[in-house]
Amino acid sequence: MTREEQLKQLASSLQAAIAKARQLDLPTSAYILSLALVEVSQTIEAELRGQADSE
């Protein structure tokens, strides 16, 4: 599994955790998980840009 695939899998897991936190009425947990999701999403975008730049 590539790093990109691992990051996408992590993003998917974070999205599921955010949904569960919201369902359980845990807004602070949902917020913190959302911050983690932003970081992972930005990392994915940066790596994709880096791949495009090197081609």
Secondary structure, DSSP 8 states (H G I E B T S, - for coil): --HHHHHHHHHHHHHHHHHHHHHTT-HHHHHHHHHHHHHHHHHHHHHHHHHHHH-
